[in-house]
């Protein structure tokens, strides 16, 4: 991930709980190769005790802002397993479709 930051100026960030400053997950904007094409991917992982508290929604919104306003990319992907209903609901709020 450090290589991505040095090469492209973006990567993943640790997420800390606002009250305790404990690390609760990570998120970021990564350059990935998907089906032979280089694409920006929003990635987020929230530790289980902190899920369902709006962190993923907040961080997806922040990453979308970074993609469109700082990186100025026209599109991106979010990969989440279709069986991860909560992540698919977060993506659906922004009209992002989860696919197998």
Secondary structure by P-SEA (a helix, b strand, c coil): caaaaaaccbbbbbbbcccccccccbbbbbbcccccbbbbbbbbbbcccccccaaaaaaaaaaaaaaccccccccbbbbbbccaaaaaaaaaaacccccc
